[in-house]
């Protein structure tokens, strides 16, 4: 972790918005009109996926990927004007939330401002033409950070420009940009916004190994934590999917989560997610309603910031296209908003930021997790399949209030049960004590 990363980021909820597909209008105003609803979910930080103009050359689909950026210093005219963007950010701030924007510094569209004005700043293939290190990313060309100090100056000056408006950055494929660049960027942006939030899209271990085997530098989470406040949870993502498919894999998933407590710095913060714009929807992966509630509760309970991708609160199953107009349905489907709002409220407790943390898997197909501080313990039971579960809790016998529902939960001979829904207990809140 960066030495000055606040552990209170572990208490935060981040709501991710793809402006094009968030509303029928597909613009900044469409997002602004929903800010009250977004805030009511318990959102602390609104993450806007790339807001910049999209390139036309080699475009994927009819509208192109927002990650194929033409101009880092402008806003997409399809979304509105710079004044419209500032109005949106002002609205976010007025509701007590922060705003971060996507930074896509590994590459640009082939017809970008930089590709036109500074072709020497780009990676060139064996044929001498601008190219890319990942062949499937056919709508972009890679920047070469070894090409010129002037590229570093331009990129950091751009970050400082945006830092006058927003509160931080989510940095796309951050591992493929040099660590020294990110370290310098953090130092210099702090002159403009000392509390800037830095979120790295860290990548899966196999993608790191793939790039390194091809001679392409790719940073691990441990390296990224020197410059960033948060990293993605991709190092456990395969274990998560395996556990969804087969409950006998829950112990391996719990072990992977526990390992993070020992391999990262003491103030590490992970971005926890069930879904994101690159992954299948949670409701698609977890079609059972009770199981989805349980995994949603575990998402918020985990050590780290919780990510909600717009539409997740309505259990949306369709993953919107990045390349077409594909508006998210925020009006239909099961409404998880009350549950999420309550979980966000629970997550604000300082024990989730400062307490020691552990996870366990049980043969009944449930996960349990707990946080402890001197004189305090918060315990969670999460039936992964949405089925009845009875587990050893280590709690003193008695009756407790479930923090999610307020209902009474019985602990007998140290065991606690559930009919299939998640339960969170504060051991200091015994009923009648």
C-alpha positions in Angstrom: 0.0 0.0 0.0 1.0 3.6 -0.4 2.2 4.6 3.1 -0.5 7.2 3.5 -3.5 5.1 2.3 -6.2 5.5 4.9 -7.7 2.2 6.1 -11.1 4.0 6.2 -11.3 3.2 2.5 -12.3 -0.3 3.7 -15.6 1.3 4.9 -16.5 2.7 1.5 -19.0 1.7 -1.2 -18.1 2.5 -4.8 -20.8 2.7 -7.5 -19.6 2.3 -11.1 -21.4 4.1 -13.9 -21.0 3.7 -17.7 -22.5 7.0 -18.8 -23.6 5.8 -22.3 -25.7 2.9 -20.9 -26.8 4.3 -17.6 -29.9 6.1 -18.8 -31.9 6.3 -22.0 -30.3 9.7 -22.7 -26.8 8.2 -22.2 -25.4 11.5 -21.0 -24.1 13.3 -17.9 -27.6 14.7 -17.1 -29.0 11.2 -17.2 -26.6 10.3 -14.4 -27.2 13.5 -12.5 -30.9 12.9 -12.3 -30.3 9.6 -10.5 -27.8 10.9 -7.9 -30.4 10.8 -5.0 -31.1 7.2 -5.7 -27.4 6.4 -6.0 -26.7 8.1 -2.7 -29.6 6.3 -1.0 -27.8 3.0 -1.7 -25.1 4.2 0.8 -22.7 5.1 -2.0 -19.5 6.9 -0.9 -17.7 7.2 -4.3 -19.2 7.4 -7.8 -16.8 5.9 -10.4 -17.5 7.2 -13.9 -16.1 4.9 -16.6 -14.2 6.9 -19.3 -15.8 10.2 -20.0 -13.6 11.2 -22.9 -14.2 11.2 -26.7 -14.0 7.7 -28.3 -11.8 7.1 -31.3 -13.2 6.2 -34.7 -10.3 4.3 -36.2 -10.5 0.5 -35.7 -13.7 1.1 -33.6 -15.3 -2.0 -32.1 -19.1 -2.0 -32.7 -21.0 1.0 -33.9 -20.1 3.3 -31.0 -16.7 2.1 -29.9 -15.2 1.2 -26.6 -14.9 4.0 -24.0 -11.5 2.6 -23.3 -10.3 3.6 -26.8 -9.8 7.2 -26.0 -9.2 9.9 -28.6 -8.4 12.9 -26.3 -7.5 12.7 -22.6 -8.2 16.4 -22.0 -11.8 16.6 -23.3 -15.2 15.1 -22.6 -17.2 12.9 -24.9 -19.6 15.3 -26.7 -22.2 12.6 -26.8 -22.3 12.9 -23.0 -22.5 16.7 -22.9 -20.1 19.6 -22.4 -17.4 20.3 -19.8 -19.9 22.5 -18.0 -22.4 19.5 -17.9 -19.6 17.3 -16.5 -18.8 19.9 -13.8 -22.5 20.1 -12.9 -22.6 16.4 -12.5 -19.5 16.4 -10.2 -21.0 19.3 -8.2 -24.1 17.2 -7.7 -22.2 14.2 -6.5 -20.3 16.4 -4.0 -23.5 18.1 -2.8 -24.8 14.7 -1.7 -21.6 14.0 0.3 -20.1 11.6 -2.2 -16.8 11.7 -4.1 -16.2 11.2 -7.8 -13.4 9.3 -9.5 -12.9 9.0 -13.2 -11.3 6.3 -15.4 -7.7 6.9 -16.5 -6.7 4.8 -19.5 -2.9 5.4 -19.7 -1.7 2.2 -21.3 -3.1 3.0 -24.7 -5.2 5.4 -26.9 -7.3 5.0 -30.0 -5.2 4.8 -33.2 -6.6 8.2 -34.2 -6.0 9.9 -30.9 -4.6 13.4 -30.4 -1.4 12.0 -29.1 -1.1 9.5 -32.0 -1.4 12.4 -34.4 0.8 14.9 -32.6 3.4 12.6 -31.0 3.6 9.2 -32.9 7.1 8.8 -31.3 5.4 8.3 -27.9 3.9 5.0 -29.0 5.0 1.3 -29.1 5.9 0.2 -32.6 5.8 -3.4 -33.8 8.3 -5.2 -36.0 6.8 -3.6 -39.1 7.5 -0.2 -37.7 3.7 0.7 -37.3 2.1 1.6 -34.0 1.0 -1.6 -32.3 -0.2 -3.2 -29.1 1.0 -5.9 -26.7 -2.4 -7.6 -26.4 -3.6 -8.7 -29.8 -7.3 -8.8 -28.9 -7.3 -5.1 -28.1 -7.5 -4.3 -31.8 -9.1 -0.9 -31.4 -6.1 0.7 -29.5 -2.4 1.3 -29.8 0.0 1.2 -26.8 1.9 4.1 -25.4 5.6 3.6 -24.8 6.7 5.2 -21.5 10.3 4.6 -22.3 10.1 6.8 -25.4 10.3 10.3 -23.8 10.1 12.2 -20.5 7.7 14.5 -22.3 5.1 11.8 -22.4 5.3 11.5 -18.6 5.0 15.3 -18.2 1.9 15.4 -20.5 0.1 12.6 -18.7 0.8 13.9 -15.3 -0.2 17.4 -16.3 -3.5 15.9 -17.6 -4.1 14.2 -14.2 -3.5 17.4 -12.4 -6.0 19.1 -14.6 -8.7 16.6 -13.8 -7.7 16.6 -10.1 -8.9 20.2 -9.9 -12.4 18.8 -10.5 -12.6 15.1 -9.3 -11.5 13.3 -6.2 -9.5 10.5 -7.7 -8.8 8.0 -10.5 -9.5 4.4 -11.4 -6.5 3.4 -13.5 -7.2 1.0 -16.3 -4.7 -1.9 -16.7 -2.4 -0.1 -14.3 0.1 -3.0 -14.3 1.1 -2.3 -17.8 2.3 1.3 -17.1 5.6 1.7 -15.2 5.5 1.8 -11.5 7.9 4.8 -11.4 5.3 6.7 -13.5 2.5 6.0 -11.0 4.8 6.9 -8.0 5.6 10.3 -9.6 2.0 10.9 -10.6 0.8 10.2 -7.0 3.4 12.7 -5.6 2.6 15.5 -8.1 -1.2 15.1 -8.1 -1.1 15.4 -4.3 0.0 19.0 -4.8 -3.4 19.6 -6.4 -5.6 17.2 -4.4 -3.8 15.8 -1.3 -6.5 13.2 -0.6 -6.7 11.9 -4.1 -8.0 8.3 -4.3 -6.0 5.9 -6.5 -7.7 2.7 -7.6 -5.7 0.3 -9.8 -7.3 -2.2 -12.1 -4.8 -4.9 -11.1 -4.9 -8.1 -13.1 -5.2 -11.8 -12.7 -1.9 -13.7 -11.9 -2.1 -15.7 -15.2 -2.3 -12.4 -17.2 0.8 -11.1 -15.4 2.6 -14.4 -16.2 1.4 -14.3 -19.8 2.7 -10.8 -20.4 6.0 -11.5 -18.6 6.6 -14.6 -20.7 6.2 -12.5 -23.8 8.7 -9.9 -22.5 6.1 -7.3 -21.6 6.4 -5.7 -18.2 3.4 -6.3 -15.9 3.1 -5.3 -12.3 1.9 -7.5 -9.5 -0.5 -6.3 -6.8 2.4 -6.0 -4.3 4.2 -3.7 -6.7 1.1 -1.6 -7.4 0.4 -1.1 -3.7 3.4 1.1 -3.5 1.6 3.7 -5.5 -2.1 2.9 -5.2 -4.7 2.9 -2.4 -6.8 0.1 -3.8 -6.3 -2.9 -6.1 -8.8 -5.2 -7.7 -9.6 -8.6 -6.2 -8.6 -10.5 -9.3 -6.1 -12.6 -7.4 -9.0 -14.5 -5.8 -11.4 -14.3 -8.7 -10.8 -17.8 -10.0 -11.4 -19.2 -6.5 -14.6 -17.3 -6.3 -16.0 -18.6 -9.6 -14.9 -22.2 -8.6 -16.7 -21.9 -5.3 -19.9 -20.7 -7.1 -19.8 -23.8 -9.3 -18.9 -26.3 -6.6 -19.4 -25.6 -2.9 -16.6 -28.1 -2.1 -14.3 -25.3 -3.4 -15.3 -22.9 -0.7 -12.4 -23.8 1.6 -9.9 -22.9 -1.2 -11.7 -19.6 -1.7 -11.6 -18.8 2.1 -7.9 -19.8 2.2 -7.2 -17.4 -0.7 -8.9 -14.5 1.1 -7.1 -15.3 4.4 -3.7 -15.4 2.5 -4.3 -11.7 1.6 -4.0 -10.8 5.2 -0.4 -12.0 5.3 1.0 -11.1 1.8 -0.1 -7.5 1.6 0.8 -4.5 3.8 -1.1 -4.0 7.0 -3.2 -1.1 5.4 -4.0 -2.9 2.2 -7.4 -2.2 0.6 -9.0 -4.5 -1.9 -11.8 -3.6 -4.3 -14.3 -6.4 -3.6 -16.9 -7.2 -6.3 -19.3 -9.8 -7.5 -19.4 -8.3 -10.9 -18.0 -5.4 -12.9 -18.2 -4.1 -16.5 -15.7 -6.9 -17.7 -17.3 -9.8 -15.8 -20.7 -11.5 -15.8 -23.5 -10.1 -13.7 -23.8 -11.4 -10.2 -27.5 -12.3 -10.8 -26.4 -14.3 -13.8 -23.7 -16.2 -11.9 -26.0 -16.6 -8.8 -29.6 -17.2 -10.1 -31.0 -18.3 -6.7 -32.4 -15.2 -4.9 -31.4 -16.2 -1.4 -27.9 -17.2 -2.5 -27.6 -13.8 -4.2 -28.6 -12.0 -1.0 -26.0 -14.0 0.9 -23.2 -13.3 -1.5 -24.2 -9.6 -1.6 -23.9 -9.5 2.2 -20.5 -11.2 2.0 -19.4 -8.7 -0.6 -20.0 -5.8 1.9 -18.7 -7.8 4.9 -15.3 -8.5 3.3 -12.1 -6.6 4.0 -12.0 -3.8 1.5 -14.2 -1.4 -0.4 -17.4 -2.8 -2.0 -18.0 -2.2 -5.7 -21.6 -2.0 -7.1 -21.9 -1.9 -10.9 -25.0 0.0 -11.9 -27.9 -2.3 -12.3 -26.6 -4.7 -9.6 -29.1 -3.2 -7.2 -31.9 -4.5 -9.4 -30.3 -8.0 -9.9 -29.7 -7.3 -13.6 -28.6 -10.4 -15.4 -27.6 -8.8 -18.7 -24.1 -7.5 -19.1 -24.3 -4.3 -21.1 -22.2 -4.0 -24.3 -19.2 -1.7 -24.2 -19.5 -1.0 -27.9 -23.2 -0.3 -28.4 -26.1 1.6 -26.9 -27.4 -1.0 -24.4 -29.3 0.8 -21.6 -29.4 -0.8 -18.2 -32.8 -1.6 -16.8 -33.0 0.1 -13.4 -36.8 -0.2 -13.1 -37.5 -4.0 -13.1 -36.1 -7.0 -11.4 -35.7 -7.9 -7.7 -34.9 -4.7 -5.7 -31.8 -5.3 -3.6 -31.5 -1.6 -2.8 -32.8 -1.8 0.8 -30.4 -4.7 1.6 -27.5 -2.8 0.0 -28.3 0.4 1.9 -28.4 -1.5 5.2 -25.2 -3.4 4.5 -23.5 -0.1 3.6 -24.6 1.3 6.9 -23.2 -1.7 8.8 -19.9 -1.4 6.9 -19.3 2.1 8.3 -18.4 0.6 11.7 -14.7 1.2 12.4 -14.2 -2.5 13.1 -14.4 -3.2 9.4 -11.4 -0.8 8.8 -9.3 -1.6 11.9 -10.3 -5.0 13.2 -8.4 -8.2 12.5 -10.2 -10.4 9.9 -10.6 -14.0 9.1 -12.8 -16.2 6.9 -13.8 -19.9 7.2 -15.7 -22.3 5.1 -18.0 -25.0 6.5 -19.2 -28.4 5.1 -22.8 -27.2 5.1 -21.9 -24.9 2.2 -21.5 -21.7 4.2 -18.9 -19.1 4.7 -18.3 -17.4 8.0 -16.1 -14.3 8.7 -15.3 -12.2 11.7 -13.7 -9.0 12.7 -12.2 -8.5 16.2 -11.0 -5.5 18.2 -10.2 -5.4 21.9 -13.5 -6.1 23.6 -15.5 -6.4 20.3 -16.3 -9.0 17.7 -18.6 -8.9 14.6 -19.5 -12.2 13.1 -21.1 -13.0 9.8 -22.7 -16.2 8.5 -23.3 -16.5 4.7 -24.9 -19.6 3.3 -23.4 -19.7 -0.2 -26.2 -21.7 -1.7 -29.0 -19.9 0.1 -29.8 -23.0 2.0 -30.2 -23.6 5.8 -26.9 -23.8 7.6 -25.7 -24.4 11.2 -22.2 -23.5 12.1 -19.9 -23.1 15.1 -19.6 -19.4 15.8 -17.4 -19.1 18.9 -20.0 -16.6 20.3 -21.2 -16.9 23.9 -24.7 -18.5 24.2 -27.6 -16.1 24.2 -29.8 -14.1 21.9 -28.5 -11.4 19.6 -29.9 -8.9 17.1 -29.2 -9.7 13.5 -27.7 -6.4 12.2 -29.3 -6.9 8.8 -32.9 -7.5 9.8 -33.0 -6.6 13.4 -34.5 -10.0 14.2 -33.4 -12.1 17.1 -30.8 -14.8 16.5 -30.1 -17.6 19.0 -26.7 -18.9 19.8 -26.8 -22.3 21.6 -23.7 -24.4 22.5 -21.8 -21.9 20.4 -23.7 -22.7 17.3 -25.7 -20.3 15.1 -28.1 -21.2 12.3 -29.9 -19.6 9.4 -32.8 -20.7 7.2 -30.8 -19.6 4.2 -30.3 -15.9 4.5 -27.2 -14.1 5.7 -26.8 -13.1 9.4 -24.4 -10.5 10.9 -24.0 -10.4 14.7 -22.2 -7.9 16.9 -21.2 -9.9 19.9 -21.6 -6.9 22.2 -25.3 -6.5 21.4 -26.9 -9.4 23.3 -30.6 -9.1 23.6 -31.6 -8.6 27.2 -28.0 -8.4 28.4 
